[in-house]
Amino acid sequence: MTPPDAAAAAPLSPPGRRAWAGDDFPSWMSPMLVKELRQGVQSGVFAWTFVLLQAAMFILMLLWLLDRSRSFAAPDSGFFHGTFWWLFGIAAVLAIPLRAGATMVSERQGQTLDLLRLTRLSSTQIVVGKWLSTMAQVGLLAVAVLPYVVLQYFFGGLDVVADLSLFVMVLLGASVVTALSIATSGQPAAARGLLIALFAYGFVLINSMGVMFVSGLVSPAAWTAIAIVTAILSAVLLEYGAAGIAPAAENHAGRIRTLVLLAAGVTLAAARFAGPVTAGVLTFFSLALAIGVGAAELTTDPVKVASVHARFARFGPAGRLAALFLAPGWATGVLFLLLATGLGAFAEVIAAGAGSNRDTLPIIALAAASVLFPLPLMLLFSPGRKRGTAFVLTGAVSMAIYVLGRSWWAAYGTGSWSGPQPEIIPFLPLPAFFQAIFGSTGSSPGLLVALPLLITGLALAFVTPRWLREMGALVARLREAARQPADGRTARP
């Protein structure tokens, strides 16, 4: 028999993967997900949201039952049905998802992000873990309200197809809001407040789409497009959230641009093989995503970290060609924007036919020009928020110039204040874009497109020398990275 002291002094065997006992989280789950789930479920936000939602649902169903019991005839249940989805939507789309951004803010303020990186978790794993935790909490709320959905059957207010459609739309909206909340967690409090207002309005649109589902205006094929839009948009926003906490050696810009190009590729396939509804939704989404991401990428500078360029050089000429569009920096962002919008325009040509795109293609060109026009002013400032502010101010000044010019034309030109105001041809791309969007092309539709594009081309001519230097430096770094072997030693010539 082994003495107790000898047994205590014996070395412990290395821990192995044990079978899941069922009373705790399994070992294969992400540690970030487990951490966030434990903290999130025990937080006051989730607990109070859960309790208040249950109380509100109980009171709503009680009032609905009392309203029905007043007469034998079934009353109009539209008010109660709408209130039910409003309550669930506010909890699932706003209250819980917006907490994900608050957890990122607390990580920054508590300076615990560096501790998380010491656990060898990448920035993407940290962000995805927070997103999965929040979606799991939304799932708990969804399961909790399912009995009230079934209870509506006894009140005569259950439409299975419409209610399931709204149920899925709320969950998809929660996915996007959670990702956006994480992506904007590094922004000031005013920006996060604006986020709440914008997605409160977006939730109103989601509820209005319920009418479309009930009336059958949305075809089943559109669900594929909606799922693709939600997946790609959530992935792009999560990558932006990861980029905010990642070191410069991680090329999140390349991942984001790849997702945009993936959306453009899916749009091309949908334009060729899918129906008009699916193709239309995906085309609009890919173009809007390309314009938004392109504008954000113009606010960045190149990253001069050798490991970033080594990943491209590893794939030879194809990798170096991809780096011209996917490497971080505003110079490659210009080429990326032109490529992404070009693919979207080509998808529009395939979907609608070459002879019916006389109005759509100029709008796409003006949208891209509206993003590229402020670039000369943006490059005068340091990358980041200052360039973003310069971008916004340029657009605001452009619109102000157009409004003042149109007012002067109406007062002192051929028009009058009381009569119909004549259209004037804007020479800046953003006013021309909005004028083309609203179908107000005036007497010279060709000049409406040609003049703003010419002004944009002249503006870009000022930054062409700097753009060539940036691209030349990128090519030089790619060639240097190609000469480096895998072990990091300089290869012999």
N, C-alpha and C positions, 0 to 999 in steps of 0.2 A: 504494500500500500504506500502511495506517495505521500510524504509528509506535507502538511499544509503550507509550510514555508517554501518548500521546493515547488509546489504547484503554483504559488503566487509569483515565484521568481521566473517561471517558465515563460518564454517569449510568446506573445499572442500571435495567432495565425492571422494573416491578412484578411480583411473583411471581403467577402464575396457578395455577389448579387443574390439576395434572398428573394423568395417568392413573396408576392404582395399579400400582406395579411388582411388587407381590406379596411383597416382602421386608420390609415394615414395615406398620404399621397404616394403613389408608386415611385420607385427610384428612377424610372425612365423619363419622367416628366422634367421639363426644364426647371432648374433651381430658381430662376427669375420668376417663372410663372407661379411656382409654389409660394415664394416669398410674397409676391403681390396678392395672390389669392388670400393668404392668411391675413395680411394687413387690410386688404380691401373689404373682405366680408365682416371683419371685426370693427371697421371704421363707422363713425357716426353717420356719415353720408349715406352709405348703403343701408344701414339699419333703419334710420329714420325714413328714407325713401321707401323701403319695403313696408314698414308699418303704416305710413301715411297712405301708400297706394292701396293696401288691403282695406284700410278704414274707408277710403274714398269709394272703392269698388263696392263694399258692403252697403254703404249709404245709398249709392246710386242704384243698386239692384233693389233695395228696399223701397225707394221712391218709385222705381219702375213698376214694382209689384203693386204698390198702393194705387198708382195711376191706372193700372189695368183692372184692378178690382172694383173700380167705381162704376163700371158698366160691363155688360156681357160682350159688347162689341170690342174687338181689339183696337186700342187707340193707336195713334200715330207714334211710332217708336223712333223717329228720326232724331229727335233731340237727345234721347238717352243713348242711342247708338253712337252718335257723334261725340257726345261727352265721354263715353267709354274709351274711344280711340284717342281722344285728346289727352285724357289722364294717363293712359298707358304710354303714349308717345312722348309726353313731357318727361316722364320718368326714365324711359328707355333711350330716348334720343338726346336729351339735354342733361338731366341731373347726373346720371351715372357716367356717360362718356366724358363730360367736361371735367370730371374728377381726375381723369387720366392725365390731363395737362397739369392739374394742381400737384399731382405726385411728382411729375418731372420738375416743377418749380421748387418743391420742397427738397428734392435731391440736389438741385443746384445751390439753393440757399444753405442747406446743411453740409455742403461739400462732401457728399457721400458718393458721388459718381466715380471718383478715383478709387475708392474702396471696392466698388463693383467691378472696375476694370482689373483690379488685382486678382479677382476670381477667375481670370482668363475668359470672361464673357465678352464677346464682341459688342460693339455699340448696336448692331442690328439685333443681336439676341436680347439685349436689355430692352430695346424698344418693342420688339415683338412680344416679349414676355409681358410687358405692361398692357399691350393691346389685347392679348389673349385673356389676361386676367379680367380686364374690363368687359370684354365680350362674354366671358363666363358669368359675370355678375348680371349682365343684361339677360343672359339666358335663364338665370334663376328667376328674375322678374317675369320673364315670358312664361315660364312654367307655372308660376304662382297665379297668373291671371287666366290661364287656360280654363279652369273650372267656371269662371264667369263668362267666358266665351260660349261654353257649352250651355250654361244656364239661359242664355238668350234664346235658345231653341224653344223653351217652354213659354217664353213671352211672345213668340211669333216674330222675332226680329233677327233670325239667324239666316244669313245667306252664305253658304259654305264657301263658294268660290270667291266671293267678294271679301269675306272676312279673312280667309287664308291669304289672299293677295295683300291685303292691308297689313296683316301680321308679318309677312315676309318683307314688305317694303319698310316697315318700321325697323326690323332687324338690319336690313341693308343700310338704312340711314344711320343707325347706331354705329355700324362699322366705319362709315366714312367720317362721321363726327368724332369718333374716338381717335382715328388716325390724324385728323386735322387738329384736334386738341393737343395731341402729342407733338405734332410738327410745329405748332406755334407756341409751344411752352416757353421758348426762349424770348418771345416778344414781350413788349411792355404790357402792363395791366390794361391799358386802354385798348390795345389791339385784341386782347383776349375778350374784353367786354364787347367789342364789335363782333367778335366771333359768335357770341351768344345771340346777339340781335340778328345776324345774318342767318343762322341756322334755325332760329325761331320762325323766321320767314320761310325758310326752306321746309320746315315741318308743316306749315300751312299748305305749301304746294303738294307735299306728300298726301295730306288729307284730301285735297282737291282731286288728286289722281284716283282716289277711291271711287269717285263718280264715274270716271272713265272705265274702271274695272267693272263696275256694276252694269254699265251700259254696253260693255263688250267692245269698246273702242280700241283697247289695247290687245293686239293679237298675241297668241301664245309664243310666236316667234320673237316678240319683243323681250320676253323674259331672258332669252340668251344674251341679248344686247345689254340689258340692265345688269345681269350678273357679271359680264365682262367689264362693263364700266365700273362697277363697284370694286371688283378685284384689282384692276389696274390702278384706279384712283387711290384706293387704300394703300397699295404697295408703294406708289410714288410718294404719298404723304408720310408713310413710315420711314422711307429712305431719307426724306428731308429731316425727319426727327432724329434719325441715327446720325446724319451728317452734322447736326448741331452739337453732338457730344463726342464725335469721333476725332481722332488725330488726323493730321494732314495726309498720312500715308495711306489711309483708306479712301479709295476713289469712289465715293458715293455719287458723284456727278455722272460718272460713266454708267452706273446702274440705273440712275433716274432716266438718263437719255435713252438707254436701251429699252426701258419699259415704254417710253413714248414711241420709239420706233416699232416696238412690238404692237402697240395699239394701232399704229398706222398700217402695219402688215395685216393685222386682223381686219382692219377696215377695208383693205384692198380685197381680201378674200370674201368678205361679206358683200362688197359691191359687185363681185362677180357671181357669187353663188347664192346669196341670201335674198330675202324679199326686200321691198322698199322700206318697210318700217325699221327692220334691223339695220340695214345699210345706212339709212338716214340718221339713226341715233348714234351709230358708231362713227360716222363721218363727222358729225358735229362735235362729238366728244374728242376724237383724235385731234381735230384742228384746234379746239379750245385748249386742250392739254398742251399741244405743241407751242401755242402762243404763250401760255402762262409759264411753262417751264423755260422757254426761250428767253422771256423777259427776265426771269430769275437768274438764269445762267449768265446773262450779260453783266450782272453786278459782281461777278467773281473775277479773280486773277488766277493765272496759271500756278500750279503747284510744282515746285522744283525739287520734289523728292524722287530719288532715283528708283525706288521700288515701284512707284506708280507707273513710270515709263517702262520698267523692266517687264511688267505684266503684258504690255502691248508688244514689246520687242520679242517676247518669247514665241509669238506666233508668226514671226517673219514678216514678209511684205504685207500680208493680209492684216496682221496686227497693227503695223505702222499706218496702214490706210485707215483702219478703224479709229486710231488715235486722233486723226485729224477731225473727227466728229465727236468722239467720246471722252477725250482727255479734258481735265478741268481747265477752265479759263474762258474769258469772254471771246477770244479770237476763234477758238473752236466752236464756241456757242453760236457764232454767226453762221458758220457752215451747217451746224446742226439745225438751226432754225430754218434755213433755206431748204434743207433736205426733208425735214419733217412736214413743213407746209407744202412742199412740192408733192410728197406722197399723198397728203390729204387732198390736194387739188386733183391729182391723177385718179384717186378713188372717186371723187365727185364726177369726173368725166366718165368713168366706167359705169357708175350707178345711174346717172341721168342721161347719158348720151352726149356725144360731142357737140351736137347741134343745139342743145338746150342749156348750156352753161354760160351764156353770155352775161348773165347777171351775177352768178355765183363766183366765178373765177376772179373777176375784178375785186370783189369783196375780200376774197382770201389774200390777194396781193396787197390790198390796202391795209389789212390787218397785220400782215408781216411788216409792211413799211412803217406802221404806227409803232411797232416795237423797236425797229432799227433806227428810226429817226432821232431819238434822244441820245444815241450812243456817243456822239462827240462831246456833249455836255457831261455825260455820266463819267467819262474817262478822266475828267478833270478832278474827280474826287476819289477818295480811298474806297476800296471795295467794301461791300456790305450795305448797311443802312443808308449811308450817305449817297451812294449811287442809286439806291432805290428811291430815296427822296427826290433826287434829281430827275429820275424817270417820271415820277408822279407829277412833279411841278411842271415839267415840260408838257405833259398831256393837258394839265389844267390851263396853262398859258395858251396852248394851241386852241382849246375850246373857247377861251375867253376872247382871243383875237377874232375867231370866226363869229361869235355872237355879237361882238361890237361892230364888226364889219357888216354883218347882216342888218343890224339895227340902223347903222348909218345909211345903208343902201335903201332900206325901207323908208327912212325919213327924208333923205335928200336926193335919192336916185330916182329911178323911174317909178318906184312904188310909192305907197303912202301908209301911214300908220293905221288908218281905218280900213283900207281895202286889202286885198290879198297881197302878201309880201312876195316879191319875186325871188327866185332862187339865185344865189350867187355861187360862183365856182370857188371852193376853198383850195388853197394852195398847200395846206398842211395835211398830212395823211390821216390823222385821227379825226378831224371834222369831216373829211371826205369819206372816211369809213362809215361814220354814223349817218351821213347823208345818203350814202348808198344803201345802208341797212334799211332805212325807212322808205326806200324807193323813191327818193326825191332827187332825181338826177339832173333836173333842169333842162336847158335847151342844148347842152353840149355834154352828153354822157361820156364821150371819149376823152374830152378835156378834164372831166371830173377825176378820171383815173390817171391819165398821163401826167398832168401837172404835179400832183402830190408825189408820184413815183419819181419824177425828175428832181424835185426838191430833196427827196430822200437820198437819191443817188449823189447829189452834190454834197449833202451832209456827210455821207459815208466816204466821199473822196478825201475829206480832211483826215480821216483816221486810217486810210489805206496804208500809208507808210508805216505807221505803228503796227497795224495788223500784219503786214509782211514781216516785220522784225519779230513779232511774237511767234508767227508760224515758222519762221526760219530757226528761231531758238528751240521750238518744239521738235523740229526735224533733227536738229543737232543733238538734242538730248536723247531722242530715240536711237540715233546711230550710235551714240556712246553707250547706251544701255544694251544694244545688240552686241557690242564688243565685249561686254562683261559676261564671263562664264557663270555657271550656276553657283559656284562657291564664292563669288564676289571678287576674285582676283582678276586683274586686268589681263586680257588675252594678248598673246603676242601678235604683232602685225604680220 
